[in-house]
Amino acid sequence: MNQQQDILRNLSTFIENKSSTDGDFNNLALQIFAYQYQHNLPYQAFCRQKGKTPRLVKTWRDIPFVPINAFKEVPLSCTDPDDAEAVFMTSGTTKGIRGKHYHPTLEIYDLSMTANFKERFMKETENIQMGVLFPTEKEMPNSSLAHYLALAVQEFGTEDSHYLLNESGLDMDRLLGELTQAEETGEPYALLGASYSFVHLFEELEKVGKTFSLPKGSRILDTGGYKNQSKELELNEFYQLLSTFLGVDRRACINMYGVTELSTQFYDDGNDVVPSVKSGPHWIKTRVINPLSGGEVEKGERGVLVHCDLANFNSVTTILTEDLGVQNDDGFLLLGRVKGAEARGCSIAVEEFIDFTRGSAK
């Protein structure tokens, strides 16, 4: 499909060009919107009901946002979902319905991840030994996080990087061995994984009465929260325990915020102070809105996060999350999940989407 190839080429150039302007972002966002309007039929039906066509939408801020739960209702894809190279699925819910994000190619997803990860997590370091507290891609083929972590190891990990989970949970023997070796050799070490895995790690280290002082340059990446898989810790306590048990400065404890329905991740610059400011690269922009009115709130006011991710070329670029946030000059603060009026607004948005798109899915 020539149109898709043009978008892939333009996107790759845009991602790799750090001097891209807001005007460049807007032009590419409108090009992708026109493509999605033409080929993603449920989305087209939704946009038409809202009176938002490529002829009438003049700025990325006016591109209709889709509520995140819509990914559970219809296949949002410009190409045949059966031809997707990868299908990333959300965690199961109480109803058992999982959102699906179709990727006809992982070319852009992988470029988005590696370019951003290099700048925000690796920084000046080319490679580092990594320990991964998460299942492999083979074990979880529909997990965007499993793919993300596999890419991290493949592109930036040394040859002695390992996954540190087995059938019975954390592989504590190997983990203790690697932490001890890093401490003794002075070689920096990175631990990456789901936030809940680190909580299990704290419990195991407490049992064996061990703490470590990892070498300068060591770093930690956590993501995804707890998802009812471990006890919840208050943010400040979580990062203090990371620092206490592993001897890594809280400024080197990075949190990644990402969702299955996006193709780009957000990072902070450490968690010396919580909540930390999250920000993304130049190919994703965030607004904070009132979900009942759909309008943007003033900077500094609480609202629901809407992300416009150009790397989401095949589904929809613009997504209404169910995450509360506050925008500031450097990015946004993540304040947790929506409740109360915000939750009602998000539910109304989902119902509206379903009503407008019923019968239009391929």
N, C-alpha and C positions, 0 to 999 in steps of 0.2 A: 504493500500500500504506500504510494509515493507521498501522500499527505502525512502519514505516520513517520516515514523516513525523514521528511523535512523537519518535523517537530523534534525527532530524536537528535538530529544534527544540530538544530538551533539550541536545544536544551543543553547538550553536551558543551557547546561553545560557551553558553551563558554560565553554566556551573563553573567552568574552568577559568572564566574571566572575572577576576576579583574587582576589576574597575567598572563593572556593570552599573548602570545608573538606574534610578527609579523609573525613568522613562523607558529604558530597555525592559525592565521587569513588567511594566504595564503593557507594552507592545506584545511581549511573549505570552503574558497571561491572557490577553484578548485573542491571540492566535489559537491558543490551546482551548479556550472557551468555545470558539467557533467550531473547532474540530469535535469537541465533546458534544456540543449541541447537535451537530449533524449525525454523529454515529452512536451516541449513548441515548437510546430511545426513551427509557424511563426519565432520564434527566431532561431531555428535550420537552417531554410532556409537562414536567414540573415547571420548567422555565417559561413555557408558553402560557401556562395558567397564571404565572406571576407577571406576565407582560414583559419578560426579559429575553430579548432575542439578540443575536450578535450585532444587529443594526442599531439597537437601542442602548446596549451596554457599552459605555465609553471608558470605564476605568475598572481596574481589578476589584475595587471596593464594591462595585455594583454587581459583580458576578454572584448569582444566587447561591447561597450556601445550603448544603445538604446536611440534615441532622445525622450524626454518626451512626445512630441505630438503623438508618435506612439501608446500611450494608447487610443487615439481617433480613431485609424484606424483599429486595429485588437484586438481580445481578447488575451491578453498575460497571459496565465495561463497553469500550468502543469497539472491541473485537470479540469474536466468538469465545466465550468463557472456556469452552472445551479445548481451545488451542493455546491456553495460557502455559507459559513456561513454569510459572509458580502460582500457587493459590495460598495466600496467607490467611489464616483464620483466627478470629478472636477467641479468647478464653470462653469456655462454656458458661451458660447462665443457668438460672434456676429452671427456665423453660427448655433448656437444652438447645436453643437456637444460637448458632454462631455466625457472626458476620464474616463475609468472604471478600477478600481484596484480590482481584485478578491482575496478574502481570504478564502480558504477552512476551515481554523480554525483561530480564533483570539488569540490562545494560545501564539504565538511568538510576535505578535503585542502588546498584552497587557503586556507581560513580558518586552519587549523593552521599552515601554512607562513608566511603573511604576518604573523600575530599574533606568532609566535615570532621570525621574522627581524627584524621591526621592533624588538623589545625587545633581542635579543641581538647583532645585527650593526649595525643602523642607529643604535640608541640615540637620542640627541637630534637626529640629522640626519634631515631630511625626505626629501631626494633627493641623489643623488651621481652623477657621471658614472661609468659602469661599463664595463669591458672584460671580455669573457667568453671564457675559454680552454676552450671546449667547443662541440660542434656544436649547431645549433638544434633546436627541437622538430620542425620539418619534416623535418630530416635523420635524427632519431632519435625517431620518434613513440612508441616503447614504452619510452623511458628516463625514469624518474622524475626523474633529475638534470637532464635537458634541460628537463623541465617546471618543475622547481624554479627553475632559473636564468632561464628565460623569465619566470616570475612575478616574480622579483627585479627584473629589468630593467623589466618592465611597471609594477610598483607603486612602485618606489623609484629607478629609474634616470632620469637626465635625458635630454632628447631626443637628445643627442649620445653616448649609450651605444652600443657596438658589440660584435658578435661578432668575435673576432680570430683565427679559424681559416679557412683556405681549403683547396682540394683538395690543396695540397702541404704542408699543416701550418700552423704559425704564420704569420700575416700580419705579418712583422717590420717592414715599412715602415710600416704603419699603427700598429703597437704602439709603435715608436720615436717616431713622430710624436706620438702621444697622450701618452706619458710625458714627452717634451720639452715639449709644450705645458702640461701640468699643472705641471711644474717652473717654467716661465716665468711662468705666470699666477698661481700660488699657489692655484689651485682644487683642493680635495681630489679624489682619484681612487681608485677601487676596482677591484681586479683580482679576479675570481672564476673558479674553475675546478677541474678535477680535479688532484690533487696531481702526477700524472705530467706534466701539461702544464707545470707550473712548472719541473720538472727540465729539460725541453726548452728552456724560456725561459732558464734559467741557461746552458745550453750555447751558445745563440745569442748571448747578451749577452757571454759570454766570448770568442766568436769575433770579435765586432766591437769588443771592448775597451771596452764602455760600462757605466757604473753611473749610477744616478739617486738623487736625493734628493727624494722626493715630498713635497708640502706637508703640513703638520700637518693632521690630520683624515683623511688617506688611510688606507686599510685594505685588507687582503687576506683572502680566504676560500679555503681549500683543502679538498678533501674526496676521499675515496675511495681513498687510498693509491696504489699504483703499478700493480697488476694486470698485472704483466709487460710494461708498455708503455714503461718507461724504466728506467734503472738505479735501484736502490734506494739511498736515502740514509738514514743514521741520523738520527733525529728532530732532534736538536740541530743537526746540520750543515744539515739542510733549512731550519730556521727562521733559522739564522745566515746562510745564503746569501740567503734572501728579504730579510732586513734589509740585508745588504751590497749586493746588486745594486739594490734598489729604495729603500733609505733609509727604510723603514717600521719603526718600533719593533716589536719582537717582541710587545709587549702588544697591538698592533693587527693581528697576524697570527692570525686566528681559524680554527680547524679545526671543520668541521661533520662530525658522525658521524651517518650515516643509512643505512638499508637499504631496498631496494625493498619488502620485505614489511611495512614499517611506514608510517604516514602522518604521523609526527612526527619531527622531527630534534633532535639534541642539539648543544650548542655548548660551547666553553670560553670563558674570558675572556682569551684571548691565550696566547702560548707562550713567555713569558719563562723559564719553567721547564717542562721536559718529563719524563715525560708530564704533560700538563695535566689538570685536573679537568673532566670533562664533566658537564653537567646538562641536564635538560629542563624544559619548562613544567609547569603543575599538572595537565594532562590525560594525563600519562604517568608511570608509576612503574617503578622498576627494582629487581630483586632479584638477588642473586648466589647461585648454588646449586652444589651438588655434583651433577653430572648422573648419577652412578651411583646415588645415593640419592634424588635429587629434593629433598632438604632444603636449606634456606638455610644458608650458612656464616656464621660470626661476622664482624661488621664488621672490616675490615682483613685478612681472609683471602682468598686467591685462589680464584676459582671462575668459573663460566660465567654470562654475563649473561642474565637473563630480563626482557623489557620487557612491561608492560601498557599498551597504547596505546588510549585510548578512541576516538581518531579512526579506528581500524581497525574501524568499525562493521559493515562488510559481510563481512569475512573472519573473522579471529579476533583478539581483543584481545591475547592473551597468547602470546608467542613466545619459544622457547628459541633463542638465537643460537648461533653457533660462535665467539663472542668471549670472550676471557678478561678478567676485570676484578677490581677490588678496590673495595669500597664504602667511602666515608668520609662525614663529616658534611655535605659540600657537594655530593656527587654520586658519581661513580665515576672510577677511572683505567682507561683502556683499555690492556690489556697485550698485544694481538696475538691471533692465531688459536689455537684449541685444538690441543693436541698430547697424545700419550700417553693417560693415563687419562681425561682430559676428552674427548678425541676419541672414545674407545671409548664413553663414556657417551652422547655425542650420537648416535653411530651406532646404539646400542641403542634410543634414543628414536625414531629414524626407522623402524627395523624394526618396533618395537612399533606405531607409528602406522599403518604400511602394513598390518600384520596385522589390526588392529582395524577398519580402514575399508574393507578390500577388498570390493568389490561394493556399497558404499553410495553411491558418487558418483552424482550426478544423470545 
